[in-house]
Amino acid sequence: MIEVCFSDSEKGCLKVAQKEGKGLGNNSKDVVAIFGLDMLEIKSGVVSKKRKKLLFDMFKTPFDDIKNFDIWWERYVKDLNILIDSAQRGEDIRIWYSNAPCSICGLYFVMAQIENFQCRVTGIKLPVIMENDNGKFIEYLSWAELRAEKFCEFLHLESEISQIERQLMVAKWRKLEDENATLRVVINGKLTSVPSDFYDYYIRKEIPDDQFIMGHLIGNVLGKYQFGIGDDWIAKRIENMISRGELHVVKDNELGYRRILKK
């Protein structure tokens, strides 16, 4: 069985969960991650040179140079090939997904990649609200927020994704490809193409009157509005505001998130 998730962090958690056993297999090579599909154009293909360049520009901060990015990219392409080859051989596929935009995009994309293969596909959707060990109710946006040993507790939620459901997901992905927007978000439970400045309104609402640290603003936006996205896109939009003169750098820092900014 191939385990599919939609972030590097989720992939790491699943690999650790496998070591715990209890229905998750024991081969970490059977865990693949397909991610980042809620951002940037997709019509040219998710492993095209064009999209690779766009992703490098988006994620270059964590990478020292293009060589490190190329290693990451090769792993990304390898995971996609493992998924397709396994589906072609008829292996079972289990998908761990949530309401996060990157997760729903990944789910639809996977269905489009395997639509012509006769393989069984099941899904486990992350419950939106759960009670934690302290008796508090917590809203979760990603499987990576859970401890690895907890994954086996959700196996009872696994259900088969029917052919009709798969076809509907493929149709939705094809529509998103045709729209080829820079950004895709979940609005009222529906995956929707939106302009690149969609989150700017929420960023502006959290900009204080006084000087502030860029990373604090990013954290406030993501923490308050629970978009289910990473910090990269919000950081890029803040950079855009700086380049347009809407925000100003008071004190620079080689670690971009530590820069001090003001209106």
C-alpha positions in Angstrom: 0.0 0.0 0.0 1.2 3.5 -0.9 0.5 6.2 1.8 0.0 9.6 0.3 0.1 12.9 2.2 0.5 16.6 1.2 3.5 18.1 3.0 7.1 17.1 4.0 6.1 17.4 7.6 3.2 15.0 7.2 5.5 12.6 5.4 7.9 12.6 8.3 5.1 12.0 10.8 3.8 9.1 8.7 7.2 7.5 8.5 7.5 7.7 12.3 4.0 6.3 12.7 5.0 3.3 10.5 7.6 2.4 13.0 4.9 2.2 15.6 3.2 -0.4 13.4 -0.5 -0.9 14.1 -1.8 -1.1 10.5 0.5 1.5 8.9 3.0 -0.9 7.3 6.7 -0.8 7.9 8.3 0.5 4.7 9.0 4.2 4.7 9.6 4.1 0.9 5.8 3.6 0.6 5.1 7.1 1.9 5.0 9.9 -0.7 4.2 13.6 -0.4 2.7 15.7 -3.1 2.5 19.3 -2.0 2.5 23.0 -2.9 -0.3 22.7 -5.5 -2.4 25.5 -3.9 0.2 28.0 -5.1 1.5 29.1 -8.5 0.5 28.2 -12.0 -0.2 24.5 -12.7 -1.2 24.3 -16.4 2.4 23.8 -17.6 2.6 20.6 -15.4 3.5 20.3 -11.8 7.1 19.1 -12.6 7.7 21.5 -15.5 10.8 23.7 -15.6 8.6 26.7 -15.4 7.0 25.6 -12.1 10.3 24.4 -10.7 11.7 28.0 -11.2 8.6 29.5 -9.6 8.9 27.2 -6.6 12.5 28.0 -6.2 11.7 31.7 -6.1 9.0 30.9 -3.5 11.0 28.6 -1.3 14.6 29.9 -1.8 14.9 31.2 1.7 15.3 27.7 3.3 17.8 26.7 0.7 21.4 27.8 0.6 21.7 27.4 -3.1 20.1 25.9 -6.2 22.0 22.6 -5.5 20.1 22.0 -2.3 16.8 22.9 -4.0 17.6 20.4 -6.8 18.0 17.7 -4.2 14.6 18.6 -2.7 13.1 18.8 -6.2 14.4 15.3 -7.2 12.8 13.9 -4.1 9.5 15.6 -5.0 9.6 14.2 -8.5 10.6 10.7 -7.2 7.6 10.6 -4.9 5.2 11.5 -7.8 6.8 8.7 -10.0 6.4 6.2 -7.1 2.7 7.1 -6.8 2.1 6.7 -10.6 4.1 3.5 -11.0 2.4 1.9 -8.0 -1.1 2.9 -9.2 -0.2 1.5 -12.6 0.7 -1.8 -11.0 -2.7 -1.8 -9.2 -1.4 -1.3 -5.7 -3.7 0.1 -3.1 -3.4 3.8 -2.3 -4.4 5.4 1.0 -4.6 9.2 1.1 -4.3 11.2 4.3 -6.0 14.6 3.7 -7.6 17.6 5.4 -9.5 20.8 4.6 -6.3 22.7 4.0 -6.0 24.1 0.4 -2.8 22.3 -0.4 -4.4 19.0 0.8 -7.5 19.4 -1.3 -5.5 20.4 -4.3 -3.3 17.4 -3.8 -6.2 15.1 -3.5 -7.7 16.3 -6.8 -4.4 16.2 -8.5 -3.7 12.6 -7.4 -7.0 11.5 -8.8 -6.1 13.1 -12.1 -2.8 11.3 -12.2 -4.2 7.8 -11.5 -7.6 8.1 -13.3 -6.7 5.5 -16.0 -5.4 2.9 -13.5 -7.3 0.1 -11.8 -6.3 0.6 -8.2 -8.2 0.8 -5.0 -8.1 4.2 -3.4 -9.1 5.0 0.2 -9.0 8.2 2.2 -8.7 9.3 5.8 -9.9 12.9 6.3 -8.5 14.7 9.3 -11.4 15.7 11.6 -11.8 19.4 11.9 -12.2 19.5 15.7 -10.8 17.0 18.2 -10.4 16.7 21.9 -6.7 16.6 22.9 -5.1 14.7 25.8 -5.9 17.6 28.2 -9.6 17.5 27.4 -9.6 20.7 25.3 -11.1 20.9 21.9 -8.6 21.8 19.2 -9.0 22.7 15.5 -6.5 20.9 13.4 -5.5 21.9 9.9 -2.8 19.4 9.1 -1.9 15.8 10.0 1.5 17.2 10.9 0.0 18.8 14.0 -0.6 15.3 15.5 1.9 13.2 17.3 3.0 10.2 15.1 1.7 7.6 17.5 -1.8 9.1 17.1 -2.1 8.2 13.4 -3.3 4.6 14.0 -6.2 5.9 16.0 -7.8 7.3 12.8 -7.6 4.1 10.7 -11.3 3.5 11.5 -12.1 6.5 9.5 -10.7 5.1 6.3 -13.2 4.7 3.5 -13.0 3.9 -0.1 -13.2 6.7 -2.6 -15.7 5.6 -5.3 -15.1 5.9 -9.0 -17.8 8.6 -9.3 -16.1 10.6 -6.6 -12.7 10.2 -8.3 -14.2 11.3 -11.6 -15.7 14.4 -10.0 -12.3 15.3 -8.4 -10.5 14.9 -11.7 -13.1 17.2 -13.4 -12.5 19.8 -10.7 -8.7 19.6 -11.1 -9.0 20.0 -14.9 -11.1 23.1 -14.3 -8.4 24.5 -11.9 -5.8 23.7 -14.5 -7.7 25.7 -17.1 -8.1 28.6 -14.8 -4.4 28.4 -14.0 -4.6 31.0 -11.2 -1.7 31.9 -9.0 -3.5 30.8 -5.9 -6.2 28.4 -4.9 -8.1 28.6 -1.6 -11.0 26.8 0.1 -14.1 29.1 0.4 -17.2 27.6 2.1 -15.8 24.2 1.6 -15.1 24.7 -2.1 -11.7 24.8 -3.8 -11.6 28.1 -5.7 -9.1 30.0 -7.9 -8.4 33.5 -6.6 -6.0 36.4 -7.3 -2.6 36.4 -5.8 -3.5 39.2 -3.4 -6.4 37.3 -1.8 -4.7 37.2 1.6 -3.6 40.9 1.5 -6.7 42.1 3.2 -6.1 39.9 6.2 -2.4 40.9 6.4 -3.4 44.6 6.4 -5.8 44.0 9.3 -3.0 42.7 11.4 -0.4 45.3 10.7 0.2 47.4 13.9 0.6 51.1 14.0 4.0 50.8 15.6 7.1 49.1 14.3 6.9 45.3 14.2 9.0 42.2 13.4 8.0 40.6 10.1 7.8 37.1 11.5 5.4 38.2 14.2 3.0 39.6 11.6 3.2 36.3 9.7 2.5 34.4 12.9 -0.4 36.6 13.8 -2.1 36.2 10.4 -1.7 32.5 10.3 -2.7 32.0 13.9 -5.8 34.2 13.9 -7.3 33.2 10.5 -6.3 29.5 10.3 -6.1 29.5 6.5 -4.3 26.1 6.5 -1.4 27.5 4.5 2.3 27.8 5.2 4.2 31.0 6.0 5.8 31.3 2.5 2.9 32.9 0.7 2.2 35.4 3.4 5.9 36.3 3.5 5.8 36.8 -0.3 2.8 39.1 0.0 4.5 41.2 2.7 7.6 41.4 0.4 5.3 42.7 -2.3 3.9 45.3 0.1 7.5 46.4 0.8 8.4 46.6 -2.9 5.3 48.8 -3.5 6.1 51.1 -0.7 3.1 50.1 1.4 5.5 48.9 4.1 9.0 50.1 4.9 12.1 48.3 6.3 13.3 50.0 9.5 16.1 47.6 10.3 17.2 44.9 7.9 18.3 41.4 8.9 19.9 38.6 6.9 17.1 36.4 8.4 14.2 38.0 6.5 11.6 37.2 9.1 13.5 39.1 11.7 13.5 42.4 9.9 11.8 45.3 11.6 9.1 46.9 9.5 6.6 49.8 9.7 3.8 51.3 7.7 
